[in-house]
Amino acid sequence: MTAPLMLGDHVVNPPVVLAPMAGITNVAFRRLCREQGGGVYVCEMITTRALVERIPKTLKMIAFAEDEGFRSLQLYGVDPDVTAAAVRMIGEDGLADHVDLNFGCPVPKVTRRGGGSALPWRRRLFGRIVSQAVAAAKPYGIPLTIKMRKGIDDDHLTYVEAGLAAQEAGVAAVALHARTAEQRYSGKADWDAIATLKQALDVPVLGNGDIWEGSDALRMVEHTGVDGVVVGRGCLGRPWLFADLEAAFTRGAGYRPVLPSLGEVAKIMSRHAELLVDALGDEKHGCADFRKHVAWYLKGFPVGSDLRRRLAMISSLAELDDLLALLDPALPFPADALGQPRGRVNAPGKVSLPYGWLDSRDDESVPEGAETDESGG
């Protein structure tokens, strides 16, 4: 029902993007989601310094499956020159087909360095980062996009100005998580802000925030006019959300949402764990990585605390399958879990910023110690 989203020459249909999430959107989870429906599936956030310095852990994080036809990578950086060097390296080494720049992360260890959602406040520094990155990507035909928040807080909003600057620099699209950094993941996303940004820009605009069901995506498009949606926490423990989203965008309001039984959820849990073991190359580490997903998969189902605890402590695939066999496969998906927040739901908090960060919007100096070699957010 919605027109395909274009990122450079690449058609994104349905117009859905999986947001990068630290410790979540690795090659295993991306494959699991791609098996459900179409879209763009972004790997975990990569720091520009770590990439340029070829830190082994970071290079391992940007591994893509052979069948990932459109490899999407999100970069975080504060130094324009380092960011441009990272984008250039991606092009020269053929590491990805799409680069997104992170200006939305509200995590204190990021914002206190002047990065993430703090950075657009320094408009000249922001402009240099984006324009140099676009220039570095251009010779390789790599579409470059940005993702941002509304601003630091309600008194320091930046999203329209930053969107216009990014458009002027030549980005392929702009995504807005319609919360401030101060809000973190609390409260309601301000879809009116997404509509405002869409009206202000000519490049495609993607909306992010409070998309828990396919119907939410359709409501966002109707309310804001956006060209596509970005999904983060809504798919935690629910990779089939991408089948739901594809159906919603294909059939419109008449689509039927995917509501798997507990038995079907158990099969997806087993598949997820197997993919993690394969990706990490070690059964023990793969199962340990899977443990954090258990509570999300079982959210709303009447499963006893002892079984939940045992599932969250598995150390082998055989143990996981034995425990999953104890679940009642006929239990229907809990209707009261639909449309509910998943993952992080925290309270608003004061944003950590470098000393004097708010004093001048036109200071384009890079804060001392701003660059980090730790990827993943």
CORURZI-V52606 format. One record per run of one state. SS is the DSSP state (alpha for helix, beta for strand, coil for the rest). FROM is the first residue (numbers start at 1). TO is the last residue. If there is no record, write none. Layout:
BEGIN
ss-><SS,SS>
from-><FROM,FROM>
to-><TO,TO>
END
This chain:
BEGIN
ss-><coil,beta,coil,beta,coil,beta,coil,alpha,coil,beta,coil,beta,alpha,coil,alpha,coil,beta,coil,alpha,coil,beta,coil,alpha,coil,alpha,coil,alpha,coil,beta,coil,beta,coil,beta,coil,alpha,coil,beta,coil,alpha,coil,beta,coil,alpha,coil,beta,coil,alpha,coil,alpha,coil,alpha,coil,alpha,coil,alpha,coil,alpha,coil,alpha,coil>
from-><1,5,8,10,13,16,19,27,35,40,43,46,48,53,56,62,72,77,80,94,98,104,108,112,116,122,123,139,143,150,151,152,157,158,159,170,173,178,191,201,204,209,214,225,228,232,233,236,241,255,262,281,283,299,305,312,317,325,335,338>
to-><4,7,9,12,15,18,26,34,39,42,45,47,52,55,61,71,76,79,93,97,103,107,111,115,121,122,138,142,149,150,151,156,157,158,169,172,177,190,200,203,208,213,224,227,231,232,235,240,254,261,280,282,298,304,311,316,324,334,337,377>
END
